[in-house]
Amino acid sequence: MAVYALFDSEPNIDPSAFVHPMATVIGNVRIGARSTIWPGAVLRGDYGRIEIGEDTSIQDGSVLHATEVLPTIVGSRCTVGHIVHLEGCTIEDDALVGSGSVVLHRARVESFAVVGANAVVTNDMRVPSRAMALGVPARIFEDRVAPESLAGAVTRYVENGRRYREGLRRID
């Protein structure tokens, strides 16, 4: 895997996490237990801190960045879909960020909320618990998410990370 220190800033990756060999992790990044970072994902902690909780999936092609004053925080048991951009925002525990979406500075996606595919959550926006954020720019639709509906994706990606740690091998 492509894991890099930047001067004195070195990633902290839990040994039970799975970081795909084609993912890139740089600098001030912490990845929690059993979390998975998939091919083409880039977690670039060069200007600020990136934190990934436990049992969280950062899927293929997603880009996470931070600023000098705004960390990017993704809680535990989150699913971050394919080709997502997160920067200077907070994704609380048990949230889902759909494929192709963007969540920007100071935005907060609360627990059990969903950012729909291709939505853009703009600066300072709050997605309340159990709400969906849909569209460009995102509009909030409250009380649309059943908390138990998000657990299946978390379980599948934790299991898939275990499978990949045990069975992935390059065969050029």
MDAnalysis code that builds the backbone (N, CA, C; Angstrom):
import MDAnalysis as mda
import numpy as np

u = mda.Universe.empty(516, n_residues=172, atom_resindex=np.repeat(np.arange(172), 3), trajectory=True)
u.add_TopologyAttr("name", ["N", "CA", "C"] * 172)
u.add_TopologyAttr("resid", np.arange(1, 173))
u.add_TopologyAttr("resname", ["MET", "ALA", "VAL", "TYR", "ALA", "LEU", "PHE", "ASP", "SER", "GLU", "PRO", "ASN", "ILE", "ASP", "PRO", "SER", "ALA", "PHE", "VAL", "HIS", "PRO", "MET", "ALA", "THR", "VAL", "ILE", "GLY", "ASN", "VAL", "ARG", "ILE", "GLY", "ALA", "ARG", "SER", "THR", "ILE", "TRP", "PRO", "GLY", "ALA", "VAL", "LEU", "ARG", "GLY", "ASP", "TYR", "GLY", "ARG", "ILE", "GLU", "ILE", "GLY", "GLU", "ASP", "THR", "SER", "ILE", "GLN", "ASP", "GLY", "SER", "VAL", "LEU", "HIS", "ALA", "THR", "GLU", "VAL", "LEU", "PRO", "THR", "ILE", "VAL", "GLY", "SER", "ARG", "CYS", "THR", "VAL", "GLY", "HIS", "ILE", "VAL", "HIS", "LEU", "GLU", "GLY", "CYS", "THR", "ILE", "GLU", "ASP", "ASP", "ALA", "LEU", "VAL", "GLY", "SER", "GLY", "SER", "VAL", "VAL", "LEU", "HIS", "ARG", "ALA", "ARG", "VAL", "GLU", "SER", "PHE", "ALA", "VAL", "VAL", "GLY", "ALA", "ASN", "ALA", "VAL", "VAL", "THR", "ASN", "ASP", "MET", "ARG", "VAL", "PRO", "SER", "ARG", "ALA", "MET", "ALA", "LEU", "GLY", "VAL", "PRO", "ALA", "ARG", "ILE", "PHE", "GLU", "ASP", "ARG", "VAL", "ALA", "PRO", "GLU", "SER", "LEU", "ALA", "GLY", "ALA", "VAL", "THR", "ARG", "TYR", "VAL", "GLU", "ASN", "GLY", "ARG", "ARG", "TYR", "ARG", "GLU", "GLY", "LEU", "ARG", "ARG", "ILE", "ASP"])
u.atoms.positions = np.array([
    [0.845, -1.185, 0.000],
    [0.000, 0.000, 0.000],
    [0.882, 1.236, 0.000],
    [0.352, 2.319, -0.494],
    [1.113, 3.567, -0.572],
    [0.801, 4.404, 0.667],
    [1.609, 4.215, 1.701],
    [1.452, 4.956, 2.952],
    [2.714, 5.781, 3.135],
    [2.530, 7.098, 3.320],
    [3.656, 8.014, 3.366],
    [3.620, 8.891, 4.610],
    [4.779, 9.075, 5.210],
    [4.954, 10.140, 6.204],
    [5.232, 11.418, 5.431],
    [4.855, 12.534, 6.009],
    [5.199, 13.836, 5.446],
    [5.903, 14.604, 6.554],
    [7.205, 14.752, 6.435],
    [8.047, 15.285, 7.504],
    [7.779, 14.471, 8.764],
    [7.327, 15.080, 9.855],
    [7.106, 14.346, 11.107],
    [5.705, 13.751, 11.221],
    [4.867, 13.982, 10.241],
    [3.477, 13.535, 10.290],
    [3.347, 12.173, 9.613],
    [2.980, 11.177, 10.414],
    [2.939, 9.805, 9.929],
    [1.567, 9.199, 10.171],
    [0.997, 8.484, 9.186],
    [-0.306, 7.852, 9.402],
    [-0.281, 6.852, 10.556],
    [-1.418, 6.735, 11.215],
    [-1.614, 5.775, 12.293],
    [-2.745, 4.851, 11.843],
    [-2.401, 3.644, 11.435],
    [-3.375, 2.704, 10.880],
    [-3.478, 1.502, 11.800],
    [-4.683, 1.247, 12.307],
    [-4.887, 0.091, 13.175],
    [-4.519, -1.181, 12.409],
    [-3.843, -2.130, 13.049],
    [-3.418, -3.348, 12.352],
    [-4.570, -4.180, 11.789],
    [-5.772, -4.018, 12.332],
    [-6.906, -4.797, 11.819],
    [-7.607, -4.113, 10.647],
    [-7.205, -2.894, 10.304],
    [-7.783, -2.192, 9.154],
    [-7.228, -2.798, 7.872],
    [-7.979, -2.626, 6.786],
    [-7.493, -3.051, 5.475],
    [-7.338, -1.817, 4.606],
    [-6.105, -1.564, 4.144],
    [-5.826, -0.493, 3.196],
    [-5.345, -1.174, 1.921],
    [-6.116, -1.041, 0.859],
    [-5.780, -1.685, -0.405],
    [-4.428, -1.175, -0.922],
    [-3.642, -2.034, -1.562],
    [-2.335, -1.603, -2.071],
    [-2.390, -0.429, -3.050],
    [-3.538, -0.207, -3.686],
    [-3.646, 0.898, -4.635],
    [-4.321, 2.129, -4.033],
    [-4.484, 2.158, -2.727],
    [-4.956, 3.359, -2.029],
    [-3.732, 4.158, -1.604],
    [-3.941, 5.453, -1.314],
    [-2.844, 6.317, -0.884],
    [-3.228, 6.995, 0.424],
    [-2.362, 6.880, 1.414],
    [-2.570, 7.502, 2.722],
    [-1.318, 8.309, 3.045],
    [-1.505, 9.622, 3.275],
    [-0.361, 10.516, 3.469],
    [-0.537, 11.347, 4.729],
    [0.493, 11.387, 5.577],
    [0.574, 12.353, 6.660],
    [-0.333, 12.087, 7.842],
    [-1.008, 13.128, 8.300],
    [-1.765, 13.135, 9.549],
    [-3.120, 12.458, 9.360],
    [-3.094, 11.126, 9.305],
    [-4.292, 10.323, 9.066],
    [-4.327, 9.219, 10.111],
    [-5.503, 9.034, 10.712],
    [-5.719, 7.914, 11.636],
    [-6.847, 7.069, 11.097],
    [-6.614, 5.750, 11.006],
    [-7.617, 4.806, 10.514],
    [-7.884, 3.789, 11.613],
    [-9.149, 3.684, 12.018],
    [-9.532, 2.842, 13.142],
    [-9.672, 1.370, 12.800],
    [-9.911, 0.600, 13.826],
    [-9.994, -0.856, 13.747],
    [-11.047, -1.303, 12.734],
    [-10.673, -2.292, 11.949],
    [-11.537, -2.977, 10.987],
    [-12.078, -2.076, 9.889],
    [-11.569, -0.866, 9.773],
    [-11.993, 0.008, 8.686],
    [-11.316, -0.427, 7.391],
    [-11.918, -0.040, 6.262],
    [-11.415, -0.456, 4.961],
    [-11.248, 0.767, 4.064],
    [-10.109, 0.795, 3.378],
    [-9.787, 1.860, 2.430],
    [-9.539, 1.160, 1.092],
    [-10.363, 1.449, 0.093],
    [-10.408, 0.662, -1.136],
    [-9.578, 1.281, -2.256],
    [-9.406, 0.551, -3.392],
    [-8.502, 0.996, -4.465],
    [-8.797, 2.420, -4.940],
    [-7.738, 3.165, -5.146],
    [-7.851, 4.512, -5.690],
    [-8.265, 5.566, -4.693],
    [-8.590, 5.177, -3.465],
    [-8.932, 6.175, -2.442],
    [-7.662, 6.921, -2.051],
    [-7.808, 8.220, -1.783],
    [-6.687, 9.060, -1.361],
    [-7.086, 9.768, -0.084],
    [-6.321, 9.558, 0.971],
    [-6.502, 10.255, 2.248],
    [-5.244, 11.087, 2.438],
    [-5.362, 12.395, 2.176],
    [-4.181, 13.257, 2.143],
    [-4.215, 14.207, 3.329],
    [-3.526, 13.815, 4.401],
    [-3.429, 14.614, 5.611],
    [-2.195, 15.484, 5.605],
    [-2.045, 16.305, 4.581],
    [-0.857, 17.151, 4.483],
    [-1.043, 18.495, 5.167],
    [-2.206, 19.102, 5.057],
    [-2.452, 20.394, 5.703],
    [-3.134, 20.241, 7.049],
    [-3.947, 19.214, 7.200],
    [-4.700, 19.024, 8.432],
    [-4.931, 17.550, 8.687],
    [-5.696, 17.285, 9.723],
    [-5.917, 15.934, 10.249],
    [-7.123, 15.273, 9.590],
    [-6.975, 13.975, 9.301],
    [-8.070, 13.135, 8.835],
    [-8.201, 11.987, 9.819],
    [-9.411, 11.768, 10.306],
    [-9.671, 10.665, 11.237],
    [-10.779, 9.788, 10.694],
    [-10.535, 8.488, 10.700],
    [-11.521, 7.496, 10.284],
    [-11.760, 6.604, 11.500],
    [-13.012, 6.460, 11.910],
    [-13.342, 5.641, 13.077],
    [-13.215, 4.152, 12.790],
    [-13.846, 3.360, 13.616],
    [-13.825, 1.900, 13.489],
    [-14.938, 1.431, 12.560],
    [-14.682, 0.320, 11.854],
    [-15.694, -0.344, 11.019],
    [-16.249, 0.561, 9.924],
    [-15.435, 1.471, 9.419],
    [-15.863, 2.424, 8.399],
    [-15.233, 2.052, 7.061],
    [-15.995, 2.242, 5.987],
    [-15.541, 1.929, 4.642],
    [-15.382, 3.210, 3.837],
    [-14.174, 3.419, 3.293],
    [-13.906, 4.511, 2.356],
    [-13.689, 3.821, 1.010],
    [-14.651, 3.963, 0.116],
    [-14.656, 3.142, -1.084],
    [-13.865, 3.745, -2.238],
    [-13.768, 2.964, -3.284],
    [-12.908, 3.212, -4.436],
    [-13.016, 4.642, -4.961],
    [-11.852, 5.266, -5.162],
    [-11.776, 6.563, -5.806],
    [-12.156, 7.752, -4.955],
    [-12.466, 7.552, -3.696],
    [-12.839, 8.675, -2.834],
    [-11.606, 9.481, -2.438],
    [-11.804, 10.780, -2.247],
    [-10.712, 11.679, -1.882],
    [-11.087, 12.403, -0.602],
    [-10.248, 12.266, 0.431],
    [-10.439, 12.964, 1.701],
    [-9.256, 13.888, 1.907],
    [-9.563, 15.149, 2.250],
    [-8.532, 16.154, 2.466],
    [-8.989, 17.011, 3.639],
    [-8.112, 17.824, 4.164],
    [-8.434, 18.717, 5.283],
    [-7.723, 20.036, 5.043],
    [-8.095, 21.032, 5.832],
    [-7.385, 22.309, 5.754],
    [-6.567, 22.470, 7.030],
    [-5.822, 23.560, 7.102],
    [-5.019, 23.814, 8.293],
    [-5.874, 23.953, 9.546],
    [-7.106, 24.404, 9.394],
    [-7.975, 24.646, 10.559],
    [-9.201, 23.743, 10.597],
    [-9.488, 23.018, 9.524],
    [-10.682, 22.171, 9.471],
    [-10.293, 20.723, 9.224],
    [-10.315, 19.895, 10.269],
    [-10.040, 18.480, 10.058],
    [-11.192, 17.827, 9.295],
    [-10.931, 16.685, 8.734],
    [-11.976, 15.857, 8.143],
    [-12.130, 14.647, 9.054],
    [-13.319, 14.514, 9.621],
    [-13.596, 13.464, 10.600],
    [-14.706, 12.569, 10.050],
    [-14.446, 11.265, 9.996],
    [-15.458, 10.288, 9.622],
    [-15.564, 9.327, 10.796],
    [-16.750, 9.203, 11.343],
    [-16.950, 8.411, 12.551],
    [-16.861, 6.911, 12.321],
    [-17.349, 6.177, 13.285],
    [-17.362, 4.719, 13.232],
    [-18.634, 4.225, 12.550],
    [-18.502, 3.074, 11.919],
    [-19.621, 2.393, 11.256],
    [-20.242, 3.239, 10.139],
    [-19.400, 3.987, 9.436],
    [-19.861, 4.798, 8.308],
    [-19.548, 4.086, 7.000],
    [-20.364, 4.372, 6.002],
    [-20.098, 3.927, 4.646],
    [-19.927, 5.163, 3.789],
    [-18.753, 5.308, 3.176],
    [-18.458, 6.407, 2.263],
    [-18.315, 5.775, 0.888],
    [-19.262, 6.073, 0.004],
    [-19.355, 5.404, -1.294],
    [-18.224, 5.728, -2.243],
    [-18.346, 5.203, -3.444],
    [-17.343, 5.380, -4.483],
    [-17.282, 6.834, -4.948],
    [-16.066, 7.304, -5.198],
    [-15.795, 8.620, -5.795],
    [-16.439, 9.756, -4.996],
    [-16.301, 9.725, -3.692],
    [-16.805, 10.784, -2.804],
    [-15.666, 11.750, -2.507],
    [-15.991, 13.028, -2.338],
    [-15.010, 14.030, -1.915],
    [-15.459, 14.597, -0.573],
    [-14.619, 14.437, 0.449],
    [-14.867, 14.992, 1.779],
    [-13.731, 15.941, 2.108],
    [-14.071, 17.164, 2.552],
    [-13.016, 18.114, 2.892],
    [-13.465, 19.043, 4.005],
    [-12.757, 18.971, 5.141],
    [-13.019, 19.882, 6.256],
    [-14.398, 19.729, 6.847],
    [-14.914, 18.508, 6.858],
    [-16.273, 18.247, 7.326],
    [-16.267, 17.162, 8.392],
    [-17.443, 16.927, 8.983],
    [-17.608, 15.872, 9.985],
    [-18.741, 14.956, 9.551],
    [-18.440, 13.678, 9.493],
    [-19.438, 12.645, 9.246],
    [-19.530, 11.872, 10.560],
    [-20.657, 11.989, 11.242],
    [-20.796, 11.333, 12.544],
    [-20.960, 9.821, 12.381],
    [-20.878, 9.101, 13.505],
    [-21.038, 7.649, 13.516],
    [-22.327, 7.238, 12.805],
    [-22.277, 6.072, 12.150],
    [-23.463, 5.424, 11.590],
    [-24.133, 6.215, 10.477],
    [-23.358, 6.969, 9.698],
    [-23.915, 7.718, 8.567],
    [-23.469, 7.066, 7.259],
    [-24.161, 7.420, 6.180],
    [-23.819, 6.925, 4.859],
    [-23.692, 8.111, 3.913],
    [-22.593, 8.142, 3.155],
    [-22.361, 9.182, 2.155],
    [-22.326, 8.475, 0.807],
    [-23.321, 8.745, -0.033],
    [-23.504, 8.021, -1.284],
    [-22.477, 8.342, -2.346],
    [-22.356, 7.448, -3.285],
    [-21.369, 7.542, -4.363],
    [-21.460, 8.866, -5.114],
    [-20.294, 9.416, -5.425],
    [-20.210, 10.622, -6.229],
    [-20.573, 11.907, -5.518],
    [-20.807, 11.851, -4.233],
    [-21.228, 13.055, -3.507],
    [-20.027, 13.842, -3.000],
    [-20.309, 15.087, -2.591],
    [-19.304, 16.011, -2.092],
    [-19.829, 16.593, -0.782],
    [-18.984, 16.591, 0.252],
    [-19.334, 17.217, 1.536],
    [-18.201, 18.183, 1.871],
    [-18.546, 19.462, 2.037],
    [-17.543, 20.516, 2.116],
    [-17.365, 21.101, 3.519],
    [-16.612, 22.160, 3.593],
    [-16.127, 22.774, 4.830],
    [-17.226, 23.038, 5.859],
    [-16.932, 22.599, 7.060],
    [-17.765, 22.808, 8.244],
    [-19.128, 22.137, 8.157],
    [-19.378, 21.380, 7.112],
    [-20.638, 20.632, 7.033],
    [-20.600, 19.504, 8.051],
    [-21.782, 19.123, 8.510],
    [-21.905, 18.038, 9.492],
    [-23.034, 17.119, 9.043],
    [-22.685, 15.843, 8.871],
    [-23.663, 14.806, 8.573],
    [-23.835, 14.020, 9.860],
    [-25.007, 14.136, 10.468],
    [-25.225, 13.529, 11.778],
    [-25.480, 12.025, 11.677],
    [-25.408, 11.357, 12.820],
    [-25.612, 9.910, 12.896],
    [-26.937, 9.514, 12.264],
    [-26.903, 8.414, 11.525],
    [-28.071, 7.824, 10.861],
    [-28.647, 8.708, 9.762],
    [-27.840, 9.636, 9.254],
    [-28.241, 10.440, 8.099],
    [-27.615, 9.844, 6.839],
    [-28.198, 10.204, 5.686],
    [-27.721, 9.734, 4.394],
    [-27.526, 10.924, 3.471],
    [-26.363, 10.979, 2.837],
    [-26.125, 11.910, 1.739],
    [-26.305, 11.082, 0.474],
    [-27.290, 11.438, -0.345],
    [-27.598, 10.659, -1.539],
    [-26.517, 10.752, -2.596],
    [-26.532, 9.807, -3.505],
    [-25.556, 9.768, -4.592],
    [-25.548, 11.087, -5.354],
    [-24.350, 11.579, -5.619],
    [-24.106, 12.802, -6.391],
    [-24.605, 14.086, -5.737],
    [-24.978, 14.046, -4.476],
    [-25.408, 15.262, -3.780],
    [-24.199, 16.115, -3.439],
    [-24.421, 17.422, -3.295],
    [-23.375, 18.334, -2.850],
    [-23.852, 19.010, -1.570],
    [-23.218, 18.641, -0.463],
    [-23.499, 19.244, 0.837],
    [-22.535, 20.411, 0.970],
    [-23.067, 21.618, 0.902],
    [-22.241, 22.818, 0.826],
    [-21.700, 23.231, 2.201],
    [-20.801, 24.206, 2.178],
    [-20.198, 24.731, 3.405],
    [-21.258, 25.029, 4.453],
    [-20.982, 24.630, 5.682],
    [-21.793, 24.948, 6.863],
    [-23.141, 24.243, 6.914],
    [-23.465, 23.388, 5.967],
    [-24.752, 22.691, 5.965],
    [-24.759, 21.603, 7.035],
    [-25.906, 21.376, 7.633],
    [-26.106, 20.317, 8.620],
    [-27.159, 19.363, 8.083],
    [-26.814, 18.065, 8.071],
    [-27.763, 17.027, 7.688],
    [-28.179, 16.337, 8.978],
    [-29.412, 16.598, 9.453],
    [-29.825, 16.065, 10.756],
    [-29.920, 14.541, 10.777],
    [-29.842, 13.984, 11.960],
    [-30.004, 12.554, 12.157],
    [-31.301, 12.087, 11.494],
    [-31.216, 10.966, 10.781],
    [-32.342, 10.313, 10.099],
    [-32.831, 11.070, 8.867],
    [-32.103, 12.106, 8.455],
    [-32.490, 12.863, 7.255],
    [-31.696, 12.380, 6.046],
    [-32.215, 12.752, 4.860],
    [-31.493, 12.525, 3.618],
    [-31.162, 13.877, 3.014],
    [-29.954, 13.994, 2.457],
    [-29.545, 15.182, 1.722],
    [-29.451, 14.763, 0.256],
    [-30.253, 15.413, -0.594],
    [-30.343, 15.011, -1.991],
    [-30.218, 16.220, -2.896],
    [-29.486, 16.072, -4.000],
    [-29.439, 17.093, -5.029],
    [-28.215, 17.987, -4.971],
    [-28.205, 18.971, -5.909],
    [-27.093, 19.911, -6.050],
    [-27.667, 21.319, -6.159],
    [-27.447, 22.180, -5.163],
    [-26.936, 21.837, -3.837],
    [-27.959, 20.976, -3.099],
    [-27.511, 20.271, -2.088],
    [-28.381, 19.325, -1.392],
    [-29.542, 20.028, -0.708],
    [-30.681, 19.373, -0.779],
    [-31.859, 19.761, 0.010],
    [-32.056, 18.683, 1.061],
    [-32.555, 19.090, 2.214],
    [-32.725, 18.178, 3.345],
    [-34.151, 17.657, 3.378],
    [-34.267, 16.334, 3.513],
    [-35.557, 15.675, 3.672],
    [-35.498, 14.931, 5.001],
    [-36.200, 15.452, 5.992],
    [-36.102, 14.923, 7.356],
    [-36.911, 13.645, 7.538],
    [-36.483, 12.868, 8.543],
    [-37.165, 11.639, 8.958],
    [-37.399, 10.663, 7.813],
    [-36.360, 10.431, 7.007],
    [-36.457, 9.508, 5.873],
    [-35.638, 8.239, 6.063],
    [-34.787, 8.186, 7.092],
    [-33.852, 7.071, 7.232],
    [-34.181, 6.282, 8.495],
    [-34.378, 4.979, 8.324],
    [-34.523, 4.080, 9.469],
    [-33.117, 3.677, 9.902],
    [-32.733, 3.971, 11.155],
    [-31.350, 3.689, 11.588],
    [-30.873, 2.273, 11.278],
    [-31.742, 1.289, 11.424],
    [-31.330, -0.097, 11.193],
    [-31.030, -0.381, 9.727],
    [-31.455, 0.484, 8.817],
    [-31.237, 0.242, 7.392],
    [-29.776, 0.413, 6.970],
    [-28.957, 1.035, 7.778],
    [-27.570, 1.307, 7.403],
    [-26.593, 0.229, 7.866],
    [-26.997, -0.614, 8.786],
    [-26.080, -1.584, 9.394],
    [-25.582, -2.640, 8.421],
    [-26.390, -3.024, 7.449],
    [-26.001, -4.086, 6.517],
    [-24.752, -3.751, 5.724],
    [-24.662, -2.531, 5.240],
    [-23.486, -2.128, 4.467],
    [-22.232, -2.174, 5.328],
    [-22.344, -1.748, 6.576],
    [-21.189, -1.759, 7.484],
    [-20.697, -3.188, 7.672],
    [-21.607, -4.085, 7.961],
    [-21.247, -5.487, 8.187],
    [-20.593, -6.086, 6.954],
    [-21.143, -5.814, 5.764],
    [-20.581, -6.361, 4.525],
    [-19.151, -5.877, 4.290],
    [-18.894, -4.582, 4.533],
    [-17.551, -4.070, 4.257],
    [-16.534, -4.496, 5.311],
    [-16.928, -4.655, 6.552],
    [-16.006, -5.196, 7.553],
    [-15.624, -6.620, 7.160],
    [-16.611, -7.417, 6.762],
    [-16.348, -8.789, 6.338],
    [-15.483, -8.813, 5.069],
    [-15.767, -7.917, 4.132],
    [-14.988, -7.879, 2.904],
    [-13.532, -7.495, 3.187],
    [-13.325, -6.589, 4.126],
    [-11.960, -6.237, 4.529],
    [-11.217, -7.435, 5.076],
    [-11.907, -8.238, 5.893],
    [-11.292, -9.462, 6.435],
    [-10.925, -10.405, 5.294],
    [-11.829, -10.589, 4.344],
    [-11.569, -11.463, 3.195],
    [-10.346, -10.985, 2.417],
    [-10.260, -9.686, 2.186],
    [-9.135, -9.142, 1.417],
    [-7.819, -9.266, 2.187],
    [-7.836, -9.019, 3.509],
    [-6.602, -9.172, 4.286],
    [-6.089, -10.606, 4.177],
    [-7.000, -11.579, 4.162],
    [-6.618, -12.977, 4.123],
    [-6.301, -13.498, 2.728],
    [-6.999, -12.995, 1.701],
    [-6.911, -13.661, 0.417],
    [-6.420, -12.854, -0.767],
    [-6.221, -11.548, -0.624],
    [-5.771, -10.757, -1.770],
    [-4.316, -11.075, -2.079],
    [-4.038, -11.384, -3.326],
    [-2.666, -11.598, -3.747],
    [-2.512, -11.140, -5.181],
    [-1.417, -10.510, -5.445],
    [-1.124, -10.014, -6.780],
    [-0.591, -11.166, -7.626],
    [-1.062, -11.272, -8.882],
    [-0.640, -12.391, -9.720],
    [-0.013, -11.958, -11.043],
    [0.334, -10.687, -11.210],
    [0.946, -10.191, -12.465],
    [1.065, -11.291, -13.479],
])
